[in-house]
Amino acid sequence: MSSTKQLNQDLYDTYVKEGIKKANKLAYREAENDFLEAIALDKKNQTAYINLSNIYLIQRKINNSVKIL
């Protein structure tokens, strides 16, 4: 893996981990932003999409949840 790809993967993982931490603290807007940042880095990795969908479900934003998946 090239160093740029590895850097992007590391950054992606960081955004996802931080988003999960924020979600656990009920900071849903901030968690949403982290998951969106992760998605911008890697549109093919499903982890951030699934976590973002869960954030929307928790907030009862069902249409957003379905749409993101």
C-alpha positions, 0 to 999 in steps of 0.5 A, spaced: 500 500 500 502 506 498 504 511 503 498 516 501 493 510 501 495 508 508 495 515 510 488 516 508 486 509 511 489 511 518 485 518 517 479 514 515 480 509 521 481 515 526 474 519 523 470 513 524 473 511 531 472 519 534 465 518 531 463 512 535 466 515 541 462 522 540 456 517 539 457 514 545 457 521 549 450 522 545 454 528 541 450 526 535 452 532 530 459 531 531 459 524 530 455 525 524 460 530 521 466 525 523 462 519 519 461 524 513 469 526 513 471 518 513 466 517 507 469 523 503 476 520 504 473 513 502 466 512 499 467 504 498 468 503 505 462 501 508 464 502 516 462 510 516 456 509 512 453 504 517 455 508 523 452 514 520 446 510 518 445 508 526 446 515 528 440 517 523 436 512 526 437 514 533 435 521 532 429 518 528 431 520 521 429 514 518 429 517 511 436 519 512 438 513 515 435 509 509 438 514 504 445 513 506 445 506 505 
